[in-house]
Amino acid sequence: MCGIIGCTGGFDTAAVLLQGLSKLEYRGYDSAGIAVLCVDGIEVVKCRGRLSNLSELVSGKDFGDCPVGIGHTRWATHGEPNDINSHPHISRDGRFCVVHNGIIENYMEIRDGLMSQGYEFVSETDSEVIAHLLEFNFRGDVIQCLRETVSQLEGSYALGVLCREKPDMLYSARKDSPLVLGLTEKGGIIASDIPAILSHTRDIYIAEDGEIAAVGRDEIVFYDQLGNIMDKDAVHVDWEVDSAEKGGFEHFMLKEIHEEPSAVRATLGNDAFDHMEITKPDRIQIIACGTAYHAGVVGKYIIEETAGIPVEVEVASEYRYRNQIVGKNHLTIVISQSGETIDTLFAMRKAKKLGSRIIALVNVVGSSIAREADDVFYTRAGPEIAVASTKAYSTQLAAMYMLADKLSDGTIGSKTLADIPGMIERIISKREDIQRFASELFGGSSIFFIGRGLDFALSMEGSLKLKEISYIHSEAYAGGELKHGTIALIEEGTPVICSMTQPHLFSKMAGNVKEIQARGAKVLVITTEDLAEEAAKVADMVVTIPEIDPIYAPVTAVVPMQLFAYYCAVLRGCDVDKPRNLAKSVTVE
Ligand code: F6R
């Protein structure tokens, strides 16, 4: 999704903006731009396409002494990706310049109103209305003008604003779209995401809904919704700057897979559940999207198995628009890497309003979901830059096991959990086998994933990983469900990845494998070392993971699937870290 950067003070403005935007590239974008505030006005440079196009345009300019600037990477929602629709957008009189993340839902109404006042619009975006509205509302006081403007906006926004009358200031506002701020020796800086400013400061102010900030060289003044100046504390973020760099790996995704052992160790070191008072609920609902949803499906199996509590897993975007029955003793678990996914955030708010207690499993410290939940467990995966979630998923699973342990009064125990990082290391050390299998299967137009029980939950994630980065069509099915329709798609040579890590379901799965083999499927089985010999009897290829208590198998067995998806994507020449049409943090509905 879109990214914002802004700075004021003694920085090399254009360079800092471009560097900040490069740190936001991972979020996904299709155009980029910057604006700098100079003595003779605001200068905007923007274009469609990659940041390298923008850098080329900027390198031909001499901005001279321009202490303030804003920058943006756009992921198109309203209007196609082109130069004009790119941000920043400037007001008719050139006084205000704006970058915006989010969606202004009433922009048509505002646009019609402004057009009747003689304003002309150059772009198709919803965001342009903000620049003109600022001009329309300006009576000399920028804060007052910003307050009035945001009060007229419906929808979500994080804003970076320049005003020609204030040549050394930068302004920001937010609602339902993330925004962070920092103060360094050189000046103030804002961004939509922590990695963009991590090289400047680790002490980060997290903007709350309704707050407006005036960012200067030496101070940031925060205003609440009523316009009162407010005190705000910075949060210290101890992510290593390096953890947002590739560190010698060809792609962030591969690096992040290699970080899974240390990330899971860090998760296991979090004792936050020990400090949470949790009465055993009558029912649990887990709400999340995408990969986090798949972690929730694993969570359902393990909580029901160990704690005997009924669990429903809900896709957040569906949860929001259904009649929900939430009882008094219901617990809601929200899972989100970014902590900013708008569907998950809004679904969580709904569950809260219905009276449920919320426990959030979140990676990004200080994110909206983390702040609004009743309790938060940080998964401590460190920054995840690749769009495809890998270490976020394994740490979400680790957190799920810890929560299941708490809910089941210690049934799970920590012994096997502590062994998991070492097992993942062993799987990664055999990555060349997986690369070889990928080289045999990456040409397939469709790859199926099947499994039963926890293996089915895991297959859903394996299939998502493959399709999102390699663009190979893929579906996950419960092993026993295939013959109720989908088996019609199996033909000579169709690759099928079969997870067979659950001994009590092994013979049932072996039966399913035979059914598809009889129809020509090429079968790759993922199983544990102790079951490998049996698996070899039915499989064309076998990938083994270390022997493990079956309940924990998903957290290790997912690693070969991630590596398989990675190598298929590389072999197909795909942009692994920034797959087409996808964004890292989905902050629009
Ligand atoms: C897939 C992926 C997405 C996210 C989903 C939720 O690899 O990354 O499916 O899992 O968009 O994001 P978070 O966890 O940030 O709420």
Residues whose N, C-alpha, C, O or C-beta is under 5 A from the ligand:
A	BS01	F6R	C289 G290 T291 A292 I335 S336 Q337 S338 G339 T341 V387 A388 S389 K584 V586
